[in-house]
Amino acid sequence: MDWDTGLLRKAEAYFDTSAHGKFWFGQGSMASDGTTEVDLSGTAVIGYASVADSAAGQFYRLDDGTLSDIFVGITFSDLDGLGRRLRVRYDSPSFNGFVLGTSVGQVVVPFRIGGTGWDVSLKYSNDKTDYMADYKVAAAITYADPGGDSEGLVGGSASVLHMPSGWSLTVAGGYEALVERNLHFLYAKLGHQADYFDVGNTAYSIDTYFGDNIATQQSESVSVGGQLVQLVDAWRSEFYLGIRSYIYEDAAAEYDRGFSMLTGARVKF
C-alpha cells in the first residue's frame, strides 16, 4: 500500500482484553476522535455538533448577490480531536463507566500531512443503574496535540436523556490554539423522542452553534437547525429531515445568510 496516495479509510488490528484494555495498531480513529460529538438525542444522523456537514461545499453569497470564495465547510468546525491516523492507541478497561484512552500517530492518508500528533481522552457512559435509573448519560473530554501549526486542542461533549419523558440535552465545546489565531465554539441541542407511531421511535430536536475565529481571525459563525427522525423498525431504517441556517461574518465582506435542507433514509443491516 502506498500510504502517501492510497485512498484508505481504515486498516487496523486490535487486541481486546477485559483485564488490560484494548490495543489498536494501524490506520484508524485516534483516541480523541468523536469526543465533541456525543449525542443521545436520536437525531444525530441528520444534525449534531459538526453543523457544516449538510452544506459544507456551498459558497456564501455576498450582499450584492454574487458568490464569494468562502464556503460553509471552512467557517464551522466542532474541533473533534485528531480523526483518523496511522497510529498506536490504547483504551483502558471500563471503570464504573469511565474509559481512558491515548494514542500517537501521523496523517498518511490520502497523503502525509504535518508531524506526529498525540492525544488523551476520558469517556463515560452509563447503563441503567440504581442511582440513575431514569437517565442515560454519555460524555467525553480530550486534550490533543495535533502537531503542525497547532499548539494544542481541548474539547468535549455531554448528553443526557431522561428516559421516562424522552427529553434530552446535549452540549459540546472546544478550543484550539493555532500559531495565528485561537478557535473556539459552543454547541447545544434540545431533543425529544417517543413512540408516537407503531412503526418505531420518533425523534425531533433543535440546536444552535456559536463559533469564533473558525475561518479567519475576528470571524463569527452562527447556525440554528431543526431535525426530525422517524424509525421504521420492521425495515431497520431511519427516515430523516434536517433544516439549518448559516450566518458568517468577517472583516473582508458582507455575506448573506445561508440555508440548507437535507432529507433521506438510512438502512442498517
Secondary structure, DSSP 8 states (H G I E B T S, - for coil): --TTT---S-EEEEEEETTTEEEEEEEEE-TTTTTT----SS-TTT-SS-GGGGSTT-EEEBTTS-EEEEEHHHH-----TT-EEEEEEEE---BTTEEEEEEEEEE-SSS-EEEEEEEEEEEEE--S-GGGTTEEEEEEEEEEE--TTEEEEEEEEEEEEETTTTEEEEEEEEEEEESS-EEEEEEEEEEEEEEEETTEEEEEEEEEEEEESSSSTT-EEEEEEEEEEEEEGGGTEEEEEEEEEEEEE-SS--B--EEEEEEEEEE--
